[in-house]
Amino acid sequence: MFRIQQLERQVNDGLVITVHWDAIKSQDGHTARVYGTFALPAKDPSDPSFIPFDQLTEEVVLGWLQDAMGEETIAQLESSLDGQLDALINPVVASGLPWSPENQD
């Protein structure tokens, strides 16, 4: 469901400061998407748990993101995606012009 789209980092030490992410869900040819950013807390590069930028994996960054969001926020995002998909699959609003050739039988 989650993908990391981009990372912003400090050039001098490679500290990642912002994660750009999206959550995507597809059903019946329709796709719902939520995009967001997350600012990571500052970390000292001398900390033993610091991971240099060139050694990061998407799995590590996804773990940071999901830990920071928590289960409740993740559940809300999934519910939002489900709502978007339902609106796409079962629309309640349509647009068009009745005199347009595409609306003629």
Secondary structure, 3 states (H helix, E strand, C coil): CEEEEEEEECCCCCCEEEEEEEEEEEECCEEEEEEEEEECCCCCCCCCCCCCHHHCCHHHHHHHHHHHHHHHHHHHHHHHHHHHHHHHHCCCCCCCCCCCHHHCC
